């Protein structure tokens, strides 16, 4: 498993052209699937229309993406019944390693990783729901009731014992984090916490023309930001309206779909196309 942190930034307006919550949910489901398929570590939702209040759209996208990423056996404990989740049943399952199908204690293995939620705690022990018939026990933890944890199984007996682990230590893909961003796109990029920043645009350089230079930078980077615009307003327009130049803002502006046959490419479509190109050609 590559230790490189891959982050994607998507605009809040990705669902603005979709009026019904059912269709919004379906579109967000595609975004979550794309992120999981291509091992994305974090999804940032950023505001891209300064004249419009996008707090509701950002909150909805973040909620549904977080719901998707949460193992099914923990959802009832971590999410309340709310109107925004009424069509969550149409979200496609991620089937990532941290969404195990096993629900039996007898089938657990020492060294296996699970996601869990703290049920109760005493001075010495903590009980954690890890998705099997009975809670696991964790010794000496300070975790709070209701807190989500990533754990490793250290003992399988009459009582299953677990210990907390850092997700970065897990040797397989372990899902994505979701961040609801208040800052503009240009402010997000200027923060400078990424070793490599790549914007996607039909007005960018063809991927084949920058593949060698991009590959060199990709290989050396520990953290990469891949930014996507909206169908109605691409990143050049979004950056311009924020008083910035996209070419000056990011390291590369890349067209991953040269000669596109449609006037616009939807953000969820661009995600699949671009992540397939980046992961195929830059991770090899």
Residue, then its C-alpha position, 0 to 999 in steps of 0.5 A: x500500500x502506497x503511503x502517499x496521501x491523495x486528496x480530492x477537492x470537489x465543489x459544492x455546486x456539484x449537486x446544484x443542477x440536481x433538484x431532487x434529493x434522490x438524484x443528489x444522493x445518487x450522484x454523491x454515491x458515484x463520487x464516494x465510489x470513485x474515491x474508494x475505487x482509486x484509494x483516495x484518502x480525503x475528500x474536501x468539499x469547497x464553496x465555489x459560488x461566493x454569491x450563493x449560500x452553499x452551506x446546505x449543499x456542503x453539509x449534505x455532500x459531507x453527510x452522505x459521503x461520511x455515511x457511505x464511508x462508515x461500516x454498515x454495522x456502525x451507522x445506526x450508532x453514529x447517525x441519527x434518522x434525518x431527512x437528508x438520509x431518507x434515500x441513503x438506501x440507494x447509495x452503493x456499498x463501498x466493499x472496501x477492506x474496512x467494510x467486512x462482511x463477517x459478523x461472527x466472533x468465531x471468524x475473527x482473526x488476531x491481527x485483523x483490523x476493524x472499525x468500532x464505536x465505544x459503548x461504555x467504559x470503566x476505569x480499567x476497560x472499554x467495551x467496543x462494538x466491532x460488528x460481531x455478536x458481542x462487544x470487544x474489550x479494550x484495556x486502559x483506553x481513555x476513549x469516550x463513549x460514542x467515539x469511533x475508533x480503528x482497532x486491531x484484534x489482539x486476542x480471540x477467546x471468550x472475550x475478544x480483545x482489541x487495541x487502537x491503531x493509527x489508520x496510517x499503519x494499516x497495510x491496505x486501503x482504509x477508506x477516506x476522510x471527509x472535510x467540509x471546507x469554509x475557505x475558497x478554493x484559492x485559499x485552500x490551495x494557498x495554505x500550502x500543505x500539499x507537496x503537489x497540487x493538480x487542477x483538472x480542466x479541459x483547458x489544461x495541458x494534455x496529460x500526455x504532454x506533461x506526464x513525465x514532469x508530473x510523474x517525477x513530482x508525483x513520485x517524490x510527493x507525500x501528499x497530493x491535492x487533485x482539484x475538480x471544478x463544476x460542469x457549469x464553471x471550471x476551475x479557471x473560472x472559479x479561481x478567476x472569480x476569487x481574484x487568482x490565476x489557476x496556472x499560478x495557483x497550482x503546480x499543474x493544470x491537466x486535461x485528462x479527457x482530451x477531445x471530449x465528445x460532450x460539451x461538459x463533463x460532470x464532476x463525478x465523470x471527471x473523477x473516474x476518468x482522471x483518477x484512472x489516468x493518475x493511478x494507472x500512469x503515475x503509481x506504476 
